[in-house]
């Protein structure tokens, strides 16, 4: 399990808009190389983003499902990216001075990621989450017309 947060210099609705647009998922989720389809109603519980993961040309088709959706504060996903496995990704947004505090908690649930529980594996997850939040934040800040935080 790994968690980290970032201040996004954009209103909470701007950050939520990026989460609610399934077609932007590959822009802010490391390892996702393209979106194949987004179910109608995304991010409603049970809806899915159908994506490809990996490094081209070695990509695998998989999906991510919304398991909890509380606009504009919380989105929980069951992300699949085999052969690496599956993980629950809980994204929590809260209003903060200067914008939105975005926090992500990622817990591997199935496959190799769930079998390896040590400080090195957690450090890799934290790095991945930081990159994810940096990408998400910069996109939301750009769309909101704000200056990104360093």
Helices and strands as residue ranges (DSSP letters): E 2-8, H 12-20, G 22-24, H 25-28, E 32-38, E 48-55, E 58-70, E 74-80, E 86-96, E 99-110, H 112-115, H 119-144
